[in-house]
Amino acid sequence: MTRVTRASINLTALRHNLTMAKQAAPDTKHMAVIKANAYGHGMLPVAKALEQADALAVACVDEAVQLREAGINKPLTILEGFIDSQELAICRRYQLTPVVHQLEQISLLEAERAESLAIWLKIDTGMHRLGISPEQASQAWRRLQECRSVDASKIGLMSHLANADDRADGKTEQQYQVFDRVRHQFADSDTAPIASLANSAGILGWKQTHFDWVRPGIMLYGISPLLNHQGADHGLQPVMTLKSCLIAINTHKRGEAIGYGGSWSCPEDMSIGVVAIGYGDGYPRHAAAGTPVLINGQRATLIGRVSMDMMTVDLRGLQNIKLGDEVILWGEGLATEEVAQHAGTIAYDLVCGINPRVAVQY
C-alpha cells in the first residue's frame, strides 16, 4: 500500500501554459526552462509534454545528459554553462548549447581544435550573479568570433532580469537598455545578434524585453512570476496539485494544546483533523496557523506546528467531513501563491521542495 500523499501533475495544463506564453510573446521563439526537475514537476515527463517548445533549458550538464540519454532531441541550453574541459567535451558529445559567462570559459574554448559549437554569451546587465561585464563584452565577443571551436554564426546574446517580478521597479528598464546597447555593438549590416532576455516575468510584464528568444519558466507550471498576482490572473492553470487525506478526526476541549510545543490551543470545544503530510514530504514546516487547505472543496486552516509526517487542521464550520476525505494542500482550487504567502516563502520553493517519498501521478 502506498502513502496517500501524492502530487498530481496535469500535463494538459502545462501545455496550455506554454500556449499562453506564446500568446504573450508571439513573435519570439520559446526556450522552456525545466531545470531543478522541472521545478519539482518531473523533468522527463515535462520535457516530453512540451513538444511545442522551440528549445529546452536546464541548469547544468548532468540534467542535460539525463534528457539526451532518455531520447530528448530538442535543442538544449545549459544555463550554468561548463566549468571545465570535461564538461565542455560532454557538451560536444551530446550537442548541448552552453552559456558562456566567464572569460575563463572562453580560454577553454580557445584551447580546443574540435568542431564548432553553438553558444550563448551571457552579459551581466545588473543581476550581478553570472555574466561578462558590459565593459568586457566586446573583448569576449571578438574572442568567440575568432575561436575555431565556436560556430561564429551561432553565438547568441543572453542576460537575466533581476527585478522583473515588480512592475514598479525601474531596474528592468535599466537592464533592457544596457542589454540593447551591448547587442547593437555587435550589429552587422544593421542586423544584431540573436538575443534572449525575458524570463516569465519579462514575458508577461515587459514586452520590450522579448527580443528573439524568451525563456518561460515558472509560468509554465501555472504560477505567476509577478508580485501580488496568481497564475489565474494571467490565464494560467495549476500543473501540480498536492493532495493527501484525513487520517484522524478528534474532538478536543477548550484550552487543550495541539501538537509540538503547544503553540496553538483550542479556543473552544472543537473538532481537529489530522492530515497525512508534513515537512518530511516537503510541506513547509514554517507554515503559520491559518494557512489554508481544501477538504472536499471546503476551506479549512492549519493549526499547530507542522510535524514530519502530519499536520493538524481546524474542522469547525465544515460539513459532512469523514475519515479518508481528500485534502488539497495547493494547486487546483487553492493557489500555490496563497499558500506560499502564509508560509513566508515563494511558490517556487513549495513546488521544488516536494520530497521523493511523495507519489507523483501524471
C-alpha positions as CSV (number, residue, x, y, z in Angstrom):
1,M,0.0,0.0,0.0
2,T,1.4,3.4,-1.0
3,R,1.4,6.5,1.1
4,V,-1.8,8.6,0.5
5,T,0.2,11.8,0.0
6,R,0.6,12.4,-3.8
7,A,1.3,15.1,-6.3
8,S,-0.9,15.2,-9.3
9,I,0.7,16.7,-12.4
10,N,-1.6,18.0,-15.1
11,L,0.3,17.9,-18.4
12,T,-2.6,19.3,-20.3
13,A,-2.4,22.4,-18.1
14,L,1.4,22.5,-18.7
15,R,0.8,22.6,-22.5
16,H,-1.9,25.3,-22.0
17,N,0.5,27.4,-20.1
18,L,3.1,27.2,-22.9
19,T,0.3,28.3,-25.3
20,M,-0.3,31.3,-23.0
21,A,3.4,32.2,-23.1
22,K,3.3,32.0,-26.9
23,Q,0.3,34.3,-27.0
24,A,2.1,36.8,-24.7
25,A,5.2,36.7,-26.8
26,P,4.0,35.7,-30.3
27,D,6.9,36.9,-32.4
28,T,9.7,35.0,-30.5
29,K,11.0,31.5,-30.0
30,H,10.4,29.8,-26.7
31,M,13.0,28.1,-24.6
32,A,11.1,26.2,-21.9
33,V,13.1,26.1,-18.6
34,I,12.8,22.7,-17.0
35,K,15.8,22.9,-14.5
36,A,15.6,21.5,-10.9
37,N,13.5,18.5,-12.0
38,A,11.2,20.9,-13.9
39,Y,10.6,22.9,-10.8
40,G,9.6,19.8,-8.9
41,H,7.2,18.5,-11.6
42,G,9.4,15.8,-13.1
43,M,11.9,16.8,-15.8
44,L,11.5,13.9,-18.3
45,P,7.7,13.8,-18.4
46,V,7.6,17.6,-18.6
47,A,10.2,17.6,-21.4
48,K,8.1,15.0,-23.4
49,A,5.0,17.1,-22.9
50,L,6.5,20.3,-24.1
51,E,6.8,19.2,-27.7
52,Q,5.7,22.6,-28.9
53,A,8.6,24.4,-27.3
54,D,11.4,25.5,-29.6
55,A,14.1,24.5,-27.2
56,L,14.6,23.4,-23.6
57,A,16.9,24.9,-20.8
58,V,18.4,23.2,-17.8
59,A,20.8,24.4,-15.1
60,C,23.7,22.0,-15.5
61,V,25.3,19.4,-17.7
62,D,24.1,16.5,-15.7
63,E,20.5,17.5,-16.2
64,A,21.0,17.7,-19.9
65,V,22.7,14.3,-20.2
66,Q,19.7,12.7,-18.4
67,L,17.4,14.2,-21.1
68,R,19.6,13.2,-24.0
69,E,20.0,9.6,-22.8
70,A,16.2,9.5,-22.4
71,G,15.8,10.3,-26.0
72,I,15.0,14.1,-25.8
73,N,16.5,15.6,-29.0
74,K,15.4,19.2,-28.8
75,P,18.0,22.0,-28.6
76,L,19.2,22.1,-25.0
77,T,20.8,25.1,-23.3
78,I,22.9,24.7,-20.2
79,L,22.2,27.9,-18.2
80,E,25.3,27.5,-15.9
81,G,27.5,26.5,-18.8
82,F,30.5,24.3,-18.4
83,I,33.0,24.5,-15.6
84,D,36.0,22.6,-17.1
85,S,37.2,20.8,-20.2
86,Q,35.4,17.6,-19.2
87,E,32.1,19.3,-19.1
88,L,32.9,21.0,-22.4
89,A,33.6,17.7,-24.0
90,I,30.2,16.4,-22.8
91,C,28.5,19.5,-24.3
92,R,30.0,18.5,-27.7
93,R,29.2,14.8,-27.3
94,Y,25.6,15.4,-26.6
95,Q,25.2,18.5,-28.8
96,L,24.4,20.9,-26.0
97,T,24.4,24.7,-26.1
98,P,26.3,26.1,-23.1
99,V,26.1,29.6,-21.7
100,V,29.5,31.3,-21.6
101,H,29.6,33.7,-18.6
102,Q,33.3,33.8,-17.7
103,L,36.4,34.8,-19.7
104,E,38.0,31.6,-18.4
105,Q,35.4,29.6,-20.3
106,I,36.5,31.3,-23.5
107,S,40.1,30.3,-22.7
108,L,38.9,26.6,-22.5
109,L,37.2,27.0,-25.9
110,E,40.3,28.6,-27.4
111,A,42.5,25.7,-26.3
112,E,40.4,23.3,-28.4
113,R,40.5,22.4,-32.0
114,A,37.2,20.5,-32.1
115,E,34.2,21.0,-34.3
116,S,32.3,24.3,-33.9
117,L,29.9,24.7,-31.1
118,A,26.8,26.9,-30.7
119,I,26.9,29.0,-27.5
120,W,25.1,31.8,-25.7
121,L,27.3,34.7,-24.4
122,K,25.8,35.9,-21.2
123,I,26.1,39.6,-20.3
124,D,25.8,40.8,-16.7
125,T,23.3,43.7,-17.1
126,G,22.6,44.1,-13.4
127,M,21.8,40.8,-11.8
128,H,25.4,40.5,-10.7
129,R,25.4,36.7,-10.5
130,L,26.7,35.3,-13.8
131,G,27.8,37.1,-16.9
132,I,30.5,39.1,-18.7
133,S,30.5,42.7,-17.7
134,P,29.3,45.2,-20.4
135,E,32.9,46.6,-20.4
136,Q,34.3,43.2,-21.3
137,A,31.6,42.3,-23.8
138,S,33.5,43.5,-26.9
139,Q,36.6,41.6,-25.9
140,A,34.6,38.4,-25.2
141,W,32.6,38.7,-28.5
142,R,35.7,39.2,-30.5
143,R,37.5,36.2,-29.0
144,L,34.5,34.0,-29.5
145,Q,34.2,35.1,-33.2
146,E,37.8,34.2,-33.8
147,C,37.6,30.9,-31.8
148,R,37.9,27.8,-34.1
149,S,35.9,25.7,-31.8
150,V,32.9,28.1,-31.8
151,D,30.4,28.5,-34.7
152,A,30.6,32.3,-35.2
153,S,27.1,32.2,-36.8
154,K,25.6,30.5,-33.7
155,I,26.6,32.9,-30.9
156,G,23.6,34.4,-29.2
157,L,23.5,37.1,-26.5
158,M,21.7,36.4,-23.2
159,S,21.1,38.1,-19.9
160,H,18.8,37.6,-16.9
161,L,16.4,40.0,-15.3
162,A,16.8,40.6,-11.5
163,N,13.6,42.5,-10.5
164,A,11.1,41.9,-13.3
165,D,8.6,40.5,-10.9
166,D,8.0,44.0,-9.7
167,R,6.3,46.1,-12.3
168,A,7.0,49.3,-10.3
169,D,10.8,48.7,-10.2
170,G,12.8,50.7,-12.7
171,K,15.7,48.2,-12.8
172,T,14.3,46.1,-15.6
173,E,14.2,49.1,-17.9
174,Q,17.8,49.8,-17.0
175,Q,18.8,46.2,-17.7
176,Y,17.0,46.3,-21.0
177,Q,18.8,49.5,-22.0
178,V,22.2,48.0,-21.1
179,F,21.5,44.8,-23.0
180,D,20.2,46.5,-26.1
181,R,23.2,48.8,-26.2
182,V,25.6,45.8,-25.9
183,R,23.6,43.9,-28.6
184,H,23.9,46.8,-31.1
185,Q,27.7,47.0,-30.6
186,F,27.9,43.7,-32.5
187,A,25.4,44.6,-35.2
188,D,26.5,43.6,-38.7
189,S,24.8,45.5,-41.6
190,D,22.1,46.6,-39.2
191,T,21.4,43.1,-38.0
192,A,22.1,42.5,-34.4
193,P,22.8,39.0,-32.9
194,I,20.1,36.7,-31.8
195,A,19.2,37.7,-28.2
196,S,17.4,36.4,-25.2
197,L,16.5,38.5,-22.1
198,A,12.9,37.8,-20.9
199,N,12.1,35.2,-18.3
200,S,8.5,34.5,-17.3
201,A,8.1,37.9,-15.6
202,G,9.6,39.6,-18.7
203,I,7.2,37.7,-21.0
204,L,4.1,38.9,-19.0
205,G,5.2,42.3,-17.8
206,W,7.9,43.8,-20.0
207,K,7.2,43.4,-23.8
208,Q,10.3,45.4,-24.7
209,T,12.5,42.5,-23.3
210,H,11.2,39.8,-25.6
211,F,13.8,40.1,-28.4
212,D,14.3,36.8,-30.4
213,W,14.1,34.2,-27.7
214,V,12.1,34.2,-24.4
215,R,12.6,31.7,-21.5
216,P,9.4,30.8,-19.8
217,G,10.0,29.0,-16.5
218,I,7.7,29.3,-13.5
219,M,4.7,30.4,-15.6
220,L,4.7,27.0,-17.4
221,Y,3.8,25.5,-14.1
222,G,0.8,27.8,-13.6
223,I,2.4,30.1,-11.1
224,S,2.6,33.9,-11.6
225,P,6.1,35.4,-11.8
226,L,4.7,38.8,-10.8
227,L,4.4,40.2,-7.3
228,N,0.9,40.2,-5.8
229,H,-0.5,38.1,-8.6
230,Q,-1.7,34.5,-9.1
231,G,-1.4,32.3,-12.1
232,A,-5.1,32.6,-12.9
233,D,-4.7,36.4,-13.3
234,H,-2.8,35.6,-16.5
235,G,-5.0,32.7,-17.7
236,L,-2.5,30.1,-16.4
237,Q,-3.6,26.8,-15.0
238,P,-2.0,25.0,-12.0
239,V,0.1,22.0,-13.0
240,M,0.9,20.5,-9.6
241,T,-1.9,19.7,-7.1
242,L,-0.5,18.4,-3.8
243,K,-3.0,16.0,-2.1
244,S,-3.4,13.9,1.0
245,C,-6.3,12.8,3.2
246,L,-7.7,13.0,6.7
247,I,-6.4,10.1,8.8
248,A,-8.0,11.1,12.1
249,I,-10.8,13.3,13.4
250,N,-10.6,14.1,17.1
251,T,-12.6,16.3,19.5
252,H,-10.7,18.4,22.0
253,K,-11.8,20.7,24.8
254,R,-11.2,24.4,25.1
255,G,-7.7,25.2,26.3
256,E,-6.1,21.9,25.1
257,A,-2.9,22.5,23.2
258,I,-2.4,20.9,19.8
259,G,0.9,19.5,18.5
260,Y,4.6,20.0,19.3
261,G,5.4,22.8,21.7
262,G,1.7,23.5,22.4
263,S,1.9,26.6,20.3
264,W,-1.8,26.6,19.5
265,S,-4.6,26.0,22.0
266,C,-8.3,25.3,21.3
267,P,-10.4,28.4,21.8
268,E,-13.5,26.2,22.4
269,D,-14.5,22.6,22.3
270,M,-13.9,21.7,18.7
271,S,-13.0,19.0,16.1
272,I,-9.5,18.7,14.8
273,G,-8.4,16.9,11.7
274,V,-5.1,15.1,11.2
275,V,-3.7,15.1,7.6
276,A,-1.1,12.7,6.4
277,I,1.5,15.2,5.2
278,G,4.4,17.0,6.8
279,Y,7.8,18.5,6.3
280,G,9.1,15.0,5.5
281,D,7.0,15.2,2.4
282,G,8.1,18.8,1.5
283,Y,5.2,20.7,3.1
284,P,6.8,23.8,4.7
285,R,7.4,23.3,8.5
286,H,7.3,27.1,9.0
287,A,3.7,27.4,7.5
288,A,1.8,29.5,10.0
289,A,-1.5,28.8,11.7
290,G,-4.2,30.0,9.4
291,T,-2.6,28.6,6.2
292,P,-5.5,27.4,4.0
293,V,-6.2,23.8,2.8
294,L,-9.2,22.4,1.0
295,I,-11.1,19.5,2.4
296,N,-13.7,18.2,-0.1
297,G,-13.7,21.6,-1.7
298,Q,-14.2,23.4,1.7
299,R,-11.6,25.8,3.0
300,A,-10.0,24.9,6.4
301,T,-6.9,26.2,8.1
302,L,-3.7,24.7,9.5
303,I,-3.4,24.8,13.3
304,G,-0.4,24.0,15.5
305,R,3.0,23.1,14.2
306,V,3.6,21.1,11.0
307,S,5.4,17.9,12.0
308,M,7.4,15.4,9.9
309,D,4.6,13.3,8.7
310,M,1.4,15.0,9.8
311,M,-0.3,18.3,10.2
312,T,-3.5,19.3,12.1
313,V,-6.4,21.4,10.7
314,D,-9.4,23.2,12.2
315,L,-12.6,21.5,11.1
316,R,-15.0,24.0,12.6
317,G,-17.7,25.0,10.2
318,L,-17.1,22.2,7.7
319,Q,-19.9,20.0,6.6
320,N,-20.0,16.2,6.1
321,I,-16.4,15.6,6.9
322,K,-15.2,12.0,7.4
323,L,-12.1,9.9,7.6
324,G,-10.3,9.4,4.2
325,D,-11.6,12.7,2.8
326,E,-9.3,14.3,0.2
327,V,-7.2,17.3,1.3
328,I,-5.6,19.6,-1.2
329,L,-2.6,21.5,0.1
330,W,-2.1,23.6,-3.0
331,G,-2.9,23.5,-6.7
332,E,-6.3,23.1,-8.2
333,G,-8.8,25.3,-6.3
334,L,-6.1,26.7,-3.9
335,A,-3.4,28.9,-5.4
336,T,0.2,27.9,-4.6
337,E,1.0,31.6,-4.3
338,E,-1.5,32.0,-1.5
339,V,-0.1,29.1,0.5
340,A,3.4,30.4,-0.1
341,Q,2.5,33.8,1.3
342,H,1.2,32.2,4.5
343,A,4.4,30.2,4.8
344,G,6.6,33.3,4.3
345,T,8.2,32.0,1.1
346,I,7.6,31.9,-2.6
347,A,5.7,29.4,-4.7
348,Y,8.9,28.3,-6.5
349,D,10.1,27.0,-3.1
350,L,7.0,25.0,-2.5
351,V,6.9,23.1,-5.8
352,C,10.6,22.5,-5.8
353,G,10.6,21.1,-2.3
354,I,8.5,18.0,-2.8
355,N,10.2,15.0,-1.2
356,P,10.8,11.9,-3.3
357,R,8.6,9.8,-1.0
358,V,5.6,11.7,-2.4
359,A,4.0,9.6,-5.2
360,V,3.7,11.5,-8.5
361,Q,0.7,10.9,-10.8
362,Y,0.7,12.3,-14.4
